Amino acid sequence: MTPIMTKEEIAKLPTLLDLIDHYLAGEHNMELMTEHSVFKGAFPTHLQKGIYEPLLMEDGTSILFPLSPIQHSYYRGESSYHEECYPSLYRKGMGDAEIFVERVKRCELELLMRDYPITGIVESGIQAQDPAGNWHQFFFRIGYDGMAQHYGIKTEYMDLTLDVWTAAFFAATTYDYASDTYSPITDIENHAYGAFYLYNEIPMLPPFDKKQRVDVVGLQPLARPGRQYGYVFKMGKGENFNDLTQKTLFRHDARINELVYNYTNRSNRLFPKELLNDRIRKRIVEGKDFSKWAFEASWKRYFADRTEEELKGYLEDKGIDIRTDNIQWFTETEKAEIVDYWKAHEQEFLSKIRPRWTYHGPVMEVSGKELEELAEEGGTE
C-alpha cells in the first residue's frame, strides 16, 4: 500500500539529486577527517571505489569486500514508497508451496554455478606476495544467496549497495520484466515520489557477529553483484524494512531520473551482458524442470520438518517436475569456451583485488636520535 500525499506535500520533498549530493558530501567529509588524522591510510578513499579487499572469514575463506569511503553505510533506492516493504520471498501470495519452489531454484542456481568453470577458478583463489616477499593463498567464498537475489530468484534478502549512484539508479527507474530492461521515470503525474534508504552497521570484523543483518556479496564469478557494489540485508518473515532503516522520501524529476539513468550508461554499467544471463532466467527463474540434487538440498536445508510426499505435492501443484538425475548445465565444448573467455579476462578480474597487509613482527622502540641515525644509514634489520 502506498500512502497518498498532496501535491503541496510532494513539492516540499527533496529531489533525488538532493539526496545524492547529501550522501556524497558525507563521504567526502569522511575522507577529509581521515586525511588529517592518525587513521589516514586505514580507510579507503573515493579513488579506491571499484577495488575489492579480501576479508578473511572464520572458515578460512575470504570474501571480496568492495571498498568505499564510508564502509558502514548501505543504501537502497525504490522508485515508489510502500508502507509495507518486504523481501520477495515473504510478499503477498507467497505460501509454503511458493517458497519451496524458490528454494529449489536457489539450489539449482548453486548447482549451475558449481558446474560453471569460472566458479572453481575463483573459489580456488589467488596467490599474493606481501611487502616482505612472503606468498599467501586466498580462497574466495562464493555467495550463492546473494547471486540468487541478484539474478531474480525470490529470497529473504533485500538488496543494498555501498554506492550512492547504484541506489539512485533503482530509485529513478522502472523495470519491465518482459523485455528485461530498465527505463527512467518521466511520467511524474503517475510516479510522484519514491524512497531512499540508509542502513548503518559496522562491517564484518572478527569475531564475526552472527546477529549481523548485512552480508557481503561483492565480487563474484558473475559480474553483476560486483558492478553494483552488492550487499544483502537478511529479513525475517513479517519484518517491515521501513521499521529497520532510515528512509527519506523524494519527489521524482524527469530530468534528474534521465541524468541518473545515463550516468550508469543506460543501465549497462550495472547490468553487464554475461554468458549466463539468459540461461539463469529461462531455465531457473522461469524453469519448470529441476535437478534431483536441488530438491534434496532444499528439503534438507529449508523444509527438514516436512515429508518428501508433502514437498513433491507442492511442486506438482505448481507444475514443477523433479528429474531422477541432475541437469548437466554445460557441455565439454562450452566449458572449454568459458575457460578461454576467463583467460582473456583474468587480469581484468584480478586487477580489482587488493589485499591489505599488516605487520605482525617485533617492534623496536627507539629514541629520536636513534631514528635519525637509522635514517642516515638507510635503515637497518
C-alpha positions as CSV (number, residue, x, y, z in Angstrom):
1,M,0.0,0.0,0.0
2,T,1.3,3.4,-1.0
3,P,0.2,6.4,1.2
4,I,-1.5,9.3,-0.6
5,M,0.3,12.7,-0.4
6,T,-1.0,16.0,-1.6
7,K,0.8,17.9,-4.4
8,E,1.8,20.5,-1.8
9,E,3.4,17.9,0.4
10,I,5.2,16.3,-2.5
11,A,6.5,19.7,-3.7
12,K,8.3,20.1,-0.3
13,L,10.2,16.8,-0.7
14,P,13.9,16.8,-1.7
15,T,14.8,15.6,-5.2
16,L,16.8,12.5,-5.8
17,L,19.8,14.7,-6.8
18,D,19.5,16.5,-3.4
19,L,19.9,13.1,-1.7
20,I,22.8,12.1,-4.0
21,D,24.6,15.4,-3.1
22,H,23.9,14.9,0.6
23,Y,25.3,11.4,0.8
24,L,28.3,12.1,-1.4
25,A,29.1,15.1,0.7
26,G,29.1,12.8,3.7
27,E,31.6,10.5,2.0
28,H,33.8,13.5,1.1
29,N,33.7,14.8,4.7
30,M,34.8,11.4,6.0
31,E,37.7,11.4,3.6
32,L,38.7,14.9,4.9
33,M,38.5,13.8,8.5
34,T,40.7,10.7,8.0
35,E,43.1,12.6,5.7
36,H,44.3,14.7,8.7
37,S,44.2,12.0,11.4
38,V,46.2,9.0,12.6
39,F,43.7,6.9,10.7
40,K,45.0,8.1,7.3
41,G,45.5,5.0,5.2
42,A,43.3,2.8,7.3
43,F,40.1,4.0,5.5
44,P,39.6,3.8,1.7
45,T,39.0,7.0,-0.4
46,H,36.8,7.5,-3.5
47,L,39.9,6.6,-5.5
48,Q,39.6,3.0,-4.3
49,K,36.0,2.6,-5.4
50,G,35.8,-0.4,-7.7
51,I,38.6,-2.2,-5.7
52,Y,37.9,-5.3,-3.6
53,E,39.8,-6.3,-0.5
54,P,39.9,-9.9,0.7
55,L,38.4,-10.2,4.2
56,L,39.3,-13.5,6.0
57,M,36.3,-15.4,7.4
58,E,36.2,-17.9,10.2
59,D,36.2,-20.9,7.8
60,G,39.4,-19.8,6.2
61,T,37.8,-18.4,3.0
62,S,37.8,-14.8,2.1
63,I,35.1,-12.5,0.8
64,L,35.9,-9.8,-1.7
65,F,34.8,-6.7,0.1
66,P,34.0,-3.6,-2.0
67,L,35.8,-0.5,-0.8
68,S,34.2,2.8,-0.1
69,P,35.0,6.0,2.0
70,I,32.2,5.0,4.4
71,Q,32.3,1.3,4.9
72,H,29.3,1.1,7.3
73,S,26.7,2.9,5.3
74,Y,24.5,0.9,2.9
75,Y,21.9,2.4,0.5
76,R,18.8,1.3,-1.2
77,G,16.6,3.2,-3.7
78,E,13.0,2.4,-4.6
79,S,11.0,4.3,-7.3
80,S,7.8,4.1,-5.2
81,Y,7.3,4.1,-1.5
82,H,5.4,1.2,0.1
83,E,4.3,1.3,3.7
84,E,4.8,-2.5,3.9
85,C,8.2,-3.3,2.4
86,Y,9.0,-7.0,2.5
87,P,11.6,-9.2,0.7
88,S,10.3,-11.0,-2.4
89,L,10.1,-14.4,-0.6
90,Y,7.6,-13.1,2.0
91,R,5.4,-10.8,-0.1
92,K,1.7,-11.3,-0.6
93,G,0.8,-14.6,-2.3
94,M,3.9,-16.5,-1.1
95,G,2.8,-19.5,0.9
96,D,4.8,-22.6,1.8
97,A,4.5,-24.1,-1.7
98,E,5.6,-20.9,-3.5
99,I,8.5,-20.5,-1.0
100,F,9.7,-24.1,-1.5
101,V,9.7,-23.6,-5.3
102,E,12.0,-20.6,-4.9
103,R,14.3,-22.6,-2.5
104,V,14.6,-25.3,-5.2
105,K,15.5,-22.6,-7.7
106,R,18.1,-21.2,-5.4
107,C,19.7,-24.6,-5.0
108,E,19.5,-25.2,-8.8
109,L,21.5,-22.0,-9.3
110,E,24.1,-23.3,-6.9
111,L,24.3,-26.5,-8.9
112,L,24.7,-24.5,-12.1
113,M,27.4,-22.3,-10.6
114,R,29.3,-25.3,-9.2
115,D,29.4,-26.6,-12.8
116,Y,30.5,-23.2,-14.2
117,P,34.3,-23.4,-14.7
118,I,35.0,-19.8,-13.5
119,T,33.4,-20.6,-10.1
120,G,36.1,-23.3,-9.5
121,I,38.8,-20.9,-10.6
122,V,37.6,-18.1,-8.3
123,E,37.0,-20.4,-5.4
124,S,40.5,-21.8,-5.5
125,G,41.7,-18.2,-5.1
126,I,44.9,-16.4,-5.8
127,Q,48.4,-16.2,-4.5
128,A,49.6,-12.8,-3.5
129,Q,53.0,-11.6,-2.3
130,D,53.3,-9.3,0.8
131,P,55.9,-6.5,1.0
132,A,58.3,-8.8,2.9
133,G,58.3,-11.2,0.0
134,N,56.1,-13.9,1.5
135,W,53.4,-15.6,-0.5
136,H,49.8,-16.1,0.7
137,Q,47.0,-18.1,-0.7
138,F,43.5,-16.6,-0.6
139,F,40.5,-18.9,-1.1
140,F,37.3,-17.0,-2.0
141,R,33.8,-17.7,-0.7
142,I,31.0,-17.9,-3.4
143,G,27.9,-16.0,-2.4
144,Y,25.1,-18.3,-3.7
145,D,22.4,-16.5,-1.7
146,G,23.5,-13.1,-2.9
147,M,23.7,-14.2,-6.5
148,A,20.2,-15.8,-6.3
149,Q,18.9,-12.4,-5.1
150,H,20.7,-10.5,-7.9
151,Y,19.5,-12.8,-10.7
152,G,15.8,-12.8,-10.0
153,I,15.2,-15.7,-7.6
154,K,12.9,-14.8,-4.7
155,T,14.8,-14.7,-1.3
156,E,14.5,-13.4,2.2
157,Y,17.1,-10.7,1.4
158,M,16.8,-7.0,0.4
159,D,19.5,-5.6,-1.9
160,L,21.8,-2.9,-0.5
161,T,24.8,-1.2,-2.0
162,L,27.8,0.8,-0.9
163,D,27.4,3.1,-3.9
164,V,25.0,6.0,-3.8
165,W,24.6,6.2,-7.6
166,T,23.7,2.5,-7.8
167,A,20.9,3.0,-5.2
168,A,19.8,6.2,-7.1
169,F,19.5,4.2,-10.3
170,F,16.9,1.9,-8.8
171,A,15.1,4.9,-7.3
172,A,15.0,6.6,-10.7
173,T,13.8,3.8,-13.0
174,T,11.1,1.2,-13.6
175,Y,11.7,-2.4,-14.6
176,D,9.9,-4.2,-17.5
177,Y,10.1,-7.9,-17.0
178,A,9.0,-8.9,-20.5
179,S,11.9,-7.0,-22.1
180,D,14.2,-7.3,-19.1
181,T,15.0,-3.6,-19.3
182,Y,15.1,-0.5,-17.0
183,S,13.8,2.9,-18.1
184,P,14.0,6.3,-16.4
185,I,10.7,7.5,-14.9
186,T,9.5,10.5,-16.8
187,D,5.7,10.2,-16.1
188,I,5.8,12.3,-12.9
189,E,2.0,12.5,-12.7
190,N,1.7,8.8,-12.1
191,H,5.1,8.4,-10.3
192,A,5.3,11.3,-8.0
193,Y,7.7,10.1,-5.3
194,G,9.9,7.3,-4.2
195,A,12.0,6.3,-1.2
196,F,15.7,6.3,-0.5
197,Y,17.1,4.1,2.4
198,L,20.2,4.3,4.6
199,Y,21.2,1.5,6.9
200,N,24.3,1.6,9.1
201,E,26.1,-1.4,10.5
202,I,29.7,-1.8,11.4
203,P,31.4,-4.0,8.7
204,M,32.2,-7.7,9.4
205,L,35.3,-7.8,11.5
206,P,36.5,-10.7,13.7
207,P,35.0,-12.0,15.9
208,F,32.1,-12.3,13.5
209,D,28.7,-11.3,14.9
210,K,26.1,-13.9,14.0
211,K,23.4,-11.3,14.6
212,Q,24.6,-9.1,11.8
213,R,22.0,-8.2,9.2
214,V,24.2,-7.3,6.3
215,D,26.2,-9.8,4.3
216,V,28.7,-9.0,1.5
217,V,28.0,-10.2,-2.0
218,G,30.9,-8.3,-3.6
219,L,33.0,-9.6,-6.4
220,Q,31.7,-13.0,-7.7
221,P,32.1,-15.3,-10.7
222,L,29.2,-13.5,-12.2
223,A,29.8,-9.7,-12.8
224,R,26.5,-8.1,-11.7
225,P,26.9,-8.1,-7.9
226,G,30.4,-6.6,-8.2
227,R,29.3,-3.9,-10.6
228,Q,26.6,-2.9,-8.1
229,Y,28.8,-3.0,-5.0
230,G,26.4,-5.5,-3.8
231,Y,25.3,-6.4,-0.2
232,V,22.2,-8.1,1.1
233,F,20.1,-7.5,4.2
234,K,18.5,-10.6,5.8
235,M,14.9,-10.2,6.8
236,G,12.6,-12.3,8.9
237,K,9.1,-13.2,7.9
238,G,6.7,-10.4,8.8
239,E,9.5,-7.8,9.3
240,N,9.0,-4.5,7.6
241,F,12.1,-2.9,6.0
242,N,10.7,0.5,6.8
243,D,10.9,-0.2,10.5
244,L,14.6,-1.3,10.4
245,T,16.3,1.5,8.4
246,Q,16.3,5.2,7.9
247,K,14.2,6.3,4.9
248,T,13.8,9.6,3.1
249,L,11.0,10.2,0.6
250,F,12.0,12.2,-2.5
251,R,10.0,13.7,-5.4
252,H,10.6,12.5,-8.9
253,D,12.0,14.8,-11.5
254,A,12.1,13.6,-15.1
255,R,15.4,15.3,-16.0
256,I,17.1,14.0,-12.8
257,N,15.9,10.5,-13.5
258,E,17.3,10.6,-17.0
259,L,20.6,12.0,-15.7
260,V,21.0,9.1,-13.2
261,Y,20.0,6.6,-15.9
262,N,22.5,7.9,-18.3
263,Y,25.2,8.1,-15.6
264,T,25.0,4.3,-15.4
265,N,25.5,4.1,-19.2
266,R,21.7,3.4,-19.6
267,S,22.0,0.6,-17.0
268,N,24.8,-1.2,-18.9
269,R,27.4,-0.4,-16.2
270,L,25.2,-2.1,-13.6
271,F,23.9,-4.9,-15.7
272,P,26.7,-6.1,-18.0
273,K,25.9,-8.7,-20.7
274,E,27.0,-12.1,-19.4
275,L,27.2,-15.6,-20.7
276,L,24.7,-16.9,-18.2
277,N,22.0,-14.2,-18.0
278,D,19.5,-15.9,-20.4
279,R,20.3,-19.4,-19.1
280,I,19.5,-18.4,-15.5
281,R,16.4,-16.5,-16.4
282,K,14.8,-19.1,-18.8
283,R,16.0,-22.3,-17.2
284,I,15.8,-21.4,-13.5
285,V,13.8,-18.3,-12.7
286,E,11.1,-19.3,-15.3
287,G,12.0,-23.0,-15.1
288,K,9.7,-26.0,-14.6
289,D,12.2,-28.8,-14.5
290,F,14.9,-29.1,-11.8
291,S,17.6,-31.5,-10.6
292,K,17.2,-34.2,-8.0
293,W,20.0,-32.6,-6.0
294,A,18.2,-29.2,-5.9
295,F,15.1,-30.9,-4.5
296,E,17.0,-32.8,-1.9
297,A,19.2,-29.9,-0.8
298,S,16.1,-27.6,-0.5
299,W,14.3,-30.2,1.6
300,K,17.3,-30.7,3.9
301,R,18.2,-27.0,4.3
302,Y,14.8,-25.3,4.4
303,F,12.0,-27.8,5.0
304,A,13.5,-30.6,7.0
305,D,10.4,-31.0,9.1
306,R,8.2,-31.9,6.0
307,T,7.8,-35.2,4.3
308,E,9.0,-35.9,0.8
309,E,5.5,-36.6,-0.3
310,E,4.3,-33.2,1.0
311,L,7.0,-31.3,-0.8
312,K,6.6,-33.2,-4.0
313,G,2.9,-32.3,-3.7
314,Y,3.8,-28.6,-3.5
315,L,5.8,-28.9,-6.7
316,E,3.2,-30.9,-8.5
317,D,0.6,-28.3,-7.7
318,K,2.9,-25.7,-9.3
319,G,3.6,-27.7,-12.4
320,I,7.2,-28.4,-11.4
321,D,9.0,-31.6,-12.3
322,I,11.9,-33.1,-10.5
323,R,14.3,-35.2,-12.5
324,T,15.7,-38.5,-11.4
325,D,19.2,-37.1,-12.2
326,N,20.9,-33.7,-12.2
327,I,20.9,-31.2,-15.0
328,Q,24.2,-31.1,-16.9
329,W,24.5,-27.3,-17.3
330,F,27.4,-27.2,-19.7
331,T,28.8,-29.4,-22.4
332,E,32.5,-30.0,-22.5
333,T,32.8,-27.7,-25.5
334,E,31.0,-24.9,-23.6
335,K,33.3,-25.4,-20.6
336,A,36.4,-25.1,-22.9
337,E,35.0,-21.9,-24.4
338,I,34.3,-20.5,-20.9
339,V,37.9,-21.2,-19.8
340,D,39.2,-19.4,-22.9
341,Y,36.9,-16.5,-22.0
342,W,38.4,-16.4,-18.5
343,K,41.9,-16.5,-19.8
344,A,41.1,-13.4,-21.9
345,H,39.6,-11.5,-18.9
346,E,41.5,-12.9,-16.0
347,Q,43.7,-9.9,-15.5
348,E,40.7,-7.5,-15.5
349,F,39.2,-9.5,-12.6
350,L,42.4,-9.8,-10.7
351,S,43.3,-6.1,-11.1
352,K,40.3,-5.3,-8.9
353,I,41.6,-7.3,-5.9
354,R,44.0,-5.6,-3.4
355,P,45.0,-7.4,-0.2
356,R,45.7,-5.1,2.8
357,W,48.9,-6.2,4.5
358,T,49.6,-5.8,8.2
359,Y,52.9,-6.2,10.1
360,H,53.0,-8.7,12.9
361,G,56.7,-8.8,13.6
362,P,58.6,-7.4,16.6
363,V,58.6,-3.7,17.3
364,M,61.8,-1.9,18.4
365,E,61.4,1.3,20.5
366,V,64.0,3.9,19.6
367,S,64.7,7.5,20.6
368,G,64.6,10.4,18.2
369,K,68.3,10.4,17.9
370,E,68.5,6.7,17.1
371,L,65.8,7.2,14.5
372,E,67.8,9.9,12.8
373,E,70.9,7.6,12.8
374,L,68.9,4.8,11.3
375,A,67.6,7.1,8.6
376,E,71.1,8.2,7.7
377,E,72.2,4.6,7.4
378,G,69.3,3.9,5.1
379,G,67.6,1.6,7.5
380,T,68.7,-1.5,9.4
381,E,67.5,-5.0,10.1
